[in-house]
Amino acid sequence: MDYNYPLSHHWTTEEIIDVVNFFQAVEKAYEKEIKRENFMNAYRAFKKVVPSMAEEKTIFKEFEDVSGFNSYKIVKSAKEGDDGELIKA
């Protein structure tokens, strides 16, 4: 990993941790796999920091531009899955 996460200087330390944890969950889905419920917990924490769909899309695009990982694809897969499933790209 040789890139920076898209973060806002307006976020608290705890919010930054939640956003970084979410992007690490996306990375895990691409590099290995992640339990759906673990991913959804990270996504729910992310949504508390970034409740706006427009801002979410912007941040996802910024992350994809630097990492090549499509967060939307993983979120969609997780939302369509069931607990106990493994999510992977």
Chimera marker file (.cmm) of the C-alpha trace (Angstrom):
<marker_set name="trace">
<marker id="1" x="0.000" y="0.000" z="0.000" r="1" g="1" b="0" radius="0.5"/>
<marker id="2" x="1.578" y="3.226" z="-1.157" r="1" g="1" b="0" radius="0.5"/>
<marker id="3" x="-1.288" y="5.718" z="-1.049" r="1" g="1" b="0" radius="0.5"/>
<marker id="4" x="-3.193" y="7.943" z="1.358" r="1" g="1" b="0" radius="0.5"/>
<marker id="5" x="-6.770" y="7.476" z="2.462" r="1" g="1" b="0" radius="0.5"/>
<marker id="6" x="-9.206" y="10.281" z="1.620" r="1" g="1" b="0" radius="0.5"/>
<marker id="7" x="-9.669" y="11.968" z="4.994" r="1" g="1" b="0" radius="0.5"/>
<marker id="8" x="-11.104" y="15.287" z="6.144" r="1" g="1" b="0" radius="0.5"/>
<marker id="9" x="-9.335" y="17.569" z="8.602" r="1" g="1" b="0" radius="0.5"/>
<marker id="10" x="-12.799" y="18.283" z="10.070" r="1" g="1" b="0" radius="0.5"/>
<marker id="11" x="-13.136" y="14.738" z="11.413" r="1" g="1" b="0" radius="0.5"/>
<marker id="12" x="-12.258" y="13.772" z="14.969" r="1" g="1" b="0" radius="0.5"/>
<marker id="13" x="-9.608" y="11.159" z="15.682" r="1" g="1" b="0" radius="0.5"/>
<marker id="14" x="-12.328" y="8.572" z="16.321" r="1" g="1" b="0" radius="0.5"/>
<marker id="15" x="-14.037" y="9.408" z="13.020" r="1" g="1" b="0" radius="0.5"/>
<marker id="16" x="-10.752" y="9.093" z="11.136" r="1" g="1" b="0" radius="0.5"/>
<marker id="17" x="-10.221" y="5.680" z="12.743" r="1" g="1" b="0" radius="0.5"/>
<marker id="18" x="-13.706" y="4.576" z="11.621" r="1" g="1" b="0" radius="0.5"/>
<marker id="19" x="-13.078" y="5.716" z="8.040" r="1" g="1" b="0" radius="0.5"/>
<marker id="20" x="-9.635" y="4.071" z="7.907" r="1" g="1" b="0" radius="0.5"/>
<marker id="21" x="-11.098" y="0.848" z="9.333" r="1" g="1" b="0" radius="0.5"/>
<marker id="22" x="-13.717" y="0.868" z="6.574" r="1" g="1" b="0" radius="0.5"/>
<marker id="23" x="-11.147" y="1.310" z="3.818" r="1" g="1" b="0" radius="0.5"/>
<marker id="24" x="-9.013" y="-1.428" z="5.376" r="1" g="1" b="0" radius="0.5"/>
<marker id="25" x="-12.096" y="-3.682" z="5.240" r="1" g="1" b="0" radius="0.5"/>
<marker id="26" x="-12.444" y="-2.875" z="1.525" r="1" g="1" b="0" radius="0.5"/>
<marker id="27" x="-8.767" y="-3.714" z="1.024" r="1" g="1" b="0" radius="0.5"/>
<marker id="28" x="-9.227" y="-6.985" z="2.892" r="1" g="1" b="0" radius="0.5"/>
<marker id="29" x="-12.150" y="-7.892" z="0.601" r="1" g="1" b="0" radius="0.5"/>
<marker id="30" x="-9.876" y="-7.361" z="-2.396" r="1" g="1" b="0" radius="0.5"/>
<marker id="31" x="-6.736" y="-8.974" z="-1.017" r="1" g="1" b="0" radius="0.5"/>
<marker id="32" x="-8.316" y="-11.942" z="0.788" r="1" g="1" b="0" radius="0.5"/>
<marker id="33" x="-11.880" y="-12.011" z="2.045" r="1" g="1" b="0" radius="0.5"/>
<marker id="34" x="-13.835" y="-10.602" z="4.960" r="1" g="1" b="0" radius="0.5"/>
<marker id="35" x="-16.876" y="-11.792" z="6.876" r="1" g="1" b="0" radius="0.5"/>
<marker id="36" x="-19.957" y="-9.922" z="5.748" r="1" g="1" b="0" radius="0.5"/>
<marker id="37" x="-20.953" y="-8.912" z="9.278" r="1" g="1" b="0" radius="0.5"/>
<marker id="38" x="-17.459" y="-7.510" z="9.980" r="1" g="1" b="0" radius="0.5"/>
<marker id="39" x="-17.568" y="-5.521" z="6.762" r="1" g="1" b="0" radius="0.5"/>
<marker id="40" x="-21.074" y="-4.205" z="7.463" r="1" g="1" b="0" radius="0.5"/>
<marker id="41" x="-20.026" y="-3.113" z="10.971" r="1" g="1" b="0" radius="0.5"/>
<marker id="42" x="-17.169" y="-1.124" z="9.432" r="1" g="1" b="0" radius="0.5"/>
<marker id="43" x="-19.520" y="0.335" z="6.802" r="1" g="1" b="0" radius="0.5"/>
<marker id="44" x="-22.111" y="1.369" z="9.405" r="1" g="1" b="0" radius="0.5"/>
<marker id="45" x="-19.385" y="3.165" z="11.404" r="1" g="1" b="0" radius="0.5"/>
<marker id="46" x="-18.220" y="4.837" z="8.174" r="1" g="1" b="0" radius="0.5"/>
<marker id="47" x="-21.793" y="5.992" z="7.442" r="1" g="1" b="0" radius="0.5"/>
<marker id="48" x="-21.992" y="7.673" z="10.848" r="1" g="1" b="0" radius="0.5"/>
<marker id="49" x="-19.027" y="9.808" z="9.763" r="1" g="1" b="0" radius="0.5"/>
<marker id="50" x="-20.141" y="10.210" z="6.132" r="1" g="1" b="0" radius="0.5"/>
<marker id="51" x="-23.970" y="10.094" z="6.087" r="1" g="1" b="0" radius="0.5"/>
<marker id="52" x="-24.332" y="11.927" z="2.771" r="1" g="1" b="0" radius="0.5"/>
<marker id="53" x="-24.543" y="9.709" z="-0.339" r="1" g="1" b="0" radius="0.5"/>
<marker id="54" x="-22.933" y="12.471" z="-2.432" r="1" g="1" b="0" radius="0.5"/>
<marker id="55" x="-19.977" y="12.739" z="-0.053" r="1" g="1" b="0" radius="0.5"/>
<marker id="56" x="-19.734" y="8.930" z="0.086" r="1" g="1" b="0" radius="0.5"/>
<marker id="57" x="-19.533" y="8.754" z="-3.718" r="1" g="1" b="0" radius="0.5"/>
<marker id="58" x="-16.822" y="11.436" z="-3.755" r="1" g="1" b="0" radius="0.5"/>
<marker id="59" x="-14.759" y="9.688" z="-1.090" r="1" g="1" b="0" radius="0.5"/>
<marker id="60" x="-15.190" y="6.287" z="-2.776" r="1" g="1" b="0" radius="0.5"/>
<marker id="61" x="-13.994" y="7.799" z="-6.074" r="1" g="1" b="0" radius="0.5"/>
<marker id="62" x="-10.968" y="9.401" z="-4.402" r="1" g="1" b="0" radius="0.5"/>
<marker id="63" x="-10.086" y="6.082" z="-2.775" r="1" g="1" b="0" radius="0.5"/>
<marker id="64" x="-10.502" y="4.157" z="-6.030" r="1" g="1" b="0" radius="0.5"/>
<marker id="65" x="-8.333" y="6.672" z="-7.888" r="1" g="1" b="0" radius="0.5"/>
<marker id="66" x="-5.405" y="6.120" z="-5.504" r="1" g="1" b="0" radius="0.5"/>
<marker id="67" x="-5.890" y="2.429" z="-4.666" r="1" g="1" b="0" radius="0.5"/>
<marker id="68" x="-7.711" y="0.824" z="-7.576" r="1" g="1" b="0" radius="0.5"/>
<marker id="69" x="-10.236" y="-0.673" z="-5.119" r="1" g="1" b="0" radius="0.5"/>
<marker id="70" x="-13.922" y="-0.080" z="-5.881" r="1" g="1" b="0" radius="0.5"/>
<marker id="71" x="-15.617" y="0.420" z="-2.502" r="1" g="1" b="0" radius="0.5"/>
<marker id="72" x="-19.101" y="0.605" z="-4.031" r="1" g="1" b="0" radius="0.5"/>
<marker id="73" x="-18.719" y="-2.884" z="-5.523" r="1" g="1" b="0" radius="0.5"/>
<marker id="74" x="-17.848" y="-4.349" z="-2.118" r="1" g="1" b="0" radius="0.5"/>
<marker id="75" x="-20.626" y="-2.459" z="-0.302" r="1" g="1" b="0" radius="0.5"/>
<marker id="76" x="-23.175" y="-3.655" z="-2.872" r="1" g="1" b="0" radius="0.5"/>
<marker id="77" x="-21.974" y="-7.248" z="-2.540" r="1" g="1" b="0" radius="0.5"/>
<marker id="78" x="-22.140" y="-7.055" z="1.263" r="1" g="1" b="0" radius="0.5"/>
<marker id="79" x="-25.639" y="-5.539" z="1.261" r="1" g="1" b="0" radius="0.5"/>
<marker id="80" x="-26.891" y="-8.323" z="-1.012" r="1" g="1" b="0" radius="0.5"/>
<marker id="81" x="-25.250" y="-11.063" z="1.067" r="1" g="1" b="0" radius="0.5"/>
<marker id="82" x="-26.219" y="-12.806" z="4.264" r="1" g="1" b="0" radius="0.5"/>
<marker id="83" x="-24.441" y="-12.948" z="7.610" r="1" g="1" b="0" radius="0.5"/>
<marker id="84" x="-21.923" y="-15.748" z="7.723" r="1" g="1" b="0" radius="0.5"/>
<marker id="85" x="-20.902" y="-15.217" z="4.096" r="1" g="1" b="0" radius="0.5"/>
<marker id="86" x="-17.442" y="-14.149" z="3.076" r="1" g="1" b="0" radius="0.5"/>
<marker id="87" x="-17.164" y="-11.045" z="0.918" r="1" g="1" b="0" radius="0.5"/>
<marker id="88" x="-14.418" y="-10.826" z="-1.671" r="1" g="1" b="0" radius="0.5"/>
<marker id="89" x="-13.835" y="-8.930" z="-4.860" r="1" g="1" b="0" radius="0.5"/>
<link id1="1" id2="2" r="1" g="1" b="0" radius="0.2"/>
<link id1="2" id2="3" r="1" g="1" b="0" radius="0.2"/>
<link id1="3" id2="4" r="1" g="1" b="0" radius="0.2"/>
<link id1="4" id2="5" r="1" g="1" b="0" radius="0.2"/>
<link id1="5" id2="6" r="1" g="1" b="0" radius="0.2"/>
<link id1="6" id2="7" r="1" g="1" b="0" radius="0.2"/>
<link id1="7" id2="8" r="1" g="1" b="0" radius="0.2"/>
<link id1="8" id2="9" r="1" g="1" b="0" radius="0.2"/>
<link id1="9" id2="10" r="1" g="1" b="0" radius="0.2"/>
<link id1="10" id2="11" r="1" g="1" b="0" radius="0.2"/>
<link id1="11" id2="12" r="1" g="1" b="0" radius="0.2"/>
<link id1="12" id2="13" r="1" g="1" b="0" radius="0.2"/>
<link id1="13" id2="14" r="1" g="1" b="0" radius="0.2"/>
<link id1="14" id2="15" r="1" g="1" b="0" radius="0.2"/>
<link id1="15" id2="16" r="1" g="1" b="0" radius="0.2"/>
<link id1="16" id2="17" r="1" g="1" b="0" radius="0.2"/>
<link id1="17" id2="18" r="1" g="1" b="0" radius="0.2"/>
<link id1="18" id2="19" r="1" g="1" b="0" radius="0.2"/>
<link id1="19" id2="20" r="1" g="1" b="0" radius="0.2"/>
<link id1="20" id2="21" r="1" g="1" b="0" radius="0.2"/>
<link id1="21" id2="22" r="1" g="1" b="0" radius="0.2"/>
<link id1="22" id2="23" r="1" g="1" b="0" radius="0.2"/>
<link id1="23" id2="24" r="1" g="1" b="0" radius="0.2"/>
<link id1="24" id2="25" r="1" g="1" b="0" radius="0.2"/>
<link id1="25" id2="26" r="1" g="1" b="0" radius="0.2"/>
<link id1="26" id2="27" r="1" g="1" b="0" radius="0.2"/>
<link id1="27" id2="28" r="1" g="1" b="0" radius="0.2"/>
<link id1="28" id2="29" r="1" g="1" b="0" radius="0.2"/>
<link id1="29" id2="30" r="1" g="1" b="0" radius="0.2"/>
<link id1="30" id2="31" r="1" g="1" b="0" radius="0.2"/>
<link id1="31" id2="32" r="1" g="1" b="0" radius="0.2"/>
<link id1="32" id2="33" r="1" g="1" b="0" radius="0.2"/>
<link id1="33" id2="34" r="1" g="1" b="0" radius="0.2"/>
<link id1="34" id2="35" r="1" g="1" b="0" radius="0.2"/>
<link id1="35" id2="36" r="1" g="1" b="0" radius="0.2"/>
<link id1="36" id2="37" r="1" g="1" b="0" radius="0.2"/>
<link id1="37" id2="38" r="1" g="1" b="0" radius="0.2"/>
<link id1="38" id2="39" r="1" g="1" b="0" radius="0.2"/>
<link id1="39" id2="40" r="1" g="1" b="0" radius="0.2"/>
<link id1="40" id2="41" r="1" g="1" b="0" radius="0.2"/>
<link id1="41" id2="42" r="1" g="1" b="0" radius="0.2"/>
<link id1="42" id2="43" r="1" g="1" b="0" radius="0.2"/>
<link id1="43" id2="44" r="1" g="1" b="0" radius="0.2"/>
<link id1="44" id2="45" r="1" g="1" b="0" radius="0.2"/>
<link id1="45" id2="46" r="1" g="1" b="0" radius="0.2"/>
<link id1="46" id2="47" r="1" g="1" b="0" radius="0.2"/>
<link id1="47" id2="48" r="1" g="1" b="0" radius="0.2"/>
<link id1="48" id2="49" r="1" g="1" b="0" radius="0.2"/>
<link id1="49" id2="50" r="1" g="1" b="0" radius="0.2"/>
<link id1="50" id2="51" r="1" g="1" b="0" radius="0.2"/>
<link id1="51" id2="52" r="1" g="1" b="0" radius="0.2"/>
<link id1="52" id2="53" r="1" g="1" b="0" radius="0.2"/>
<link id1="53" id2="54" r="1" g="1" b="0" radius="0.2"/>
<link id1="54" id2="55" r="1" g="1" b="0" radius="0.2"/>
<link id1="55" id2="56" r="1" g="1" b="0" radius="0.2"/>
<link id1="56" id2="57" r="1" g="1" b="0" radius="0.2"/>
<link id1="57" id2="58" r="1" g="1" b="0" radius="0.2"/>
<link id1="58" id2="59" r="1" g="1" b="0" radius="0.2"/>
<link id1="59" id2="60" r="1" g="1" b="0" radius="0.2"/>
<link id1="60" id2="61" r="1" g="1" b="0" radius="0.2"/>
<link id1="61" id2="62" r="1" g="1" b="0" radius="0.2"/>
<link id1="62" id2="63" r="1" g="1" b="0" radius="0.2"/>
<link id1="63" id2="64" r="1" g="1" b="0" radius="0.2"/>
<link id1="64" id2="65" r="1" g="1" b="0" radius="0.2"/>
<link id1="65" id2="66" r="1" g="1" b="0" radius="0.2"/>
<link id1="66" id2="67" r="1" g="1" b="0" radius="0.2"/>
<link id1="67" id2="68" r="1" g="1" b="0" radius="0.2"/>
<link id1="68" id2="69" r="1" g="1" b="0" radius="0.2"/>
<link id1="69" id2="70" r="1" g="1" b="0" radius="0.2"/>
<link id1="70" id2="71" r="1" g="1" b="0" radius="0.2"/>
<link id1="71" id2="72" r="1" g="1" b="0" radius="0.2"/>
<link id1="72" id2="73" r="1" g="1" b="0" radius="0.2"/>
<link id1="73" id2="74" r="1" g="1" b="0" radius="0.2"/>
<link id1="74" id2="75" r="1" g="1" b="0" radius="0.2"/>
<link id1="75" id2="76" r="1" g="1" b="0" radius="0.2"/>
<link id1="76" id2="77" r="1" g="1" b="0" radius="0.2"/>
<link id1="77" id2="78" r="1" g="1" b="0" radius="0.2"/>
<link id1="78" id2="79" r="1" g="1" b="0" radius="0.2"/>
<link id1="79" id2="80" r="1" g="1" b="0" radius="0.2"/>
<link id1="80" id2="81" r="1" g="1" b="0" radius="0.2"/>
<link id1="81" id2="82" r="1" g="1" b="0" radius="0.2"/>
<link id1="82" id2="83" r="1" g="1" b="0" radius="0.2"/>
<link id1="83" id2="84" r="1" g="1" b="0" radius="0.2"/>
<link id1="84" id2="85" r="1" g="1" b="0" radius="0.2"/>
<link id1="85" id2="86" r="1" g="1" b="0" radius="0.2"/>
<link id1="86" id2="87" r="1" g="1" b="0" radius="0.2"/>
<link id1="87" id2="88" r="1" g="1" b="0" radius="0.2"/>
<link id1="88" id2="89" r="1" g="1" b="0" radius="0.2"/>
</marker_set>
